[in-house]
């Protein structure tokens, strides 16, 4: 069974969906999306540790993530991996 809509109905549907996507994108710019990543600074603050401790954790297997942008010095850690590393999960 095939449904067919008039061009006007299709256009109305298309613009309705387009409006919803646009609203979602605008809202996501206003609110930070939970990516599951923590910045190095936040890890240091949240866990009340020093850079030396964090480097030791990395040598013991904690993985660091960096953006694939030349010259970027940002470092991130996955929350899930941090919790597993610490034996919480």
Buried (B, 14 or more C-beta within 10 A) or exposed (E): EEEEEEEEEEEEEEEEEEEEEEEEEEEEEEEEEEEEBBEBEEBBEEBEEEEEEBEEBBEEEBEBBEEEEEEEEEBBBBBEBBEEBEEEE
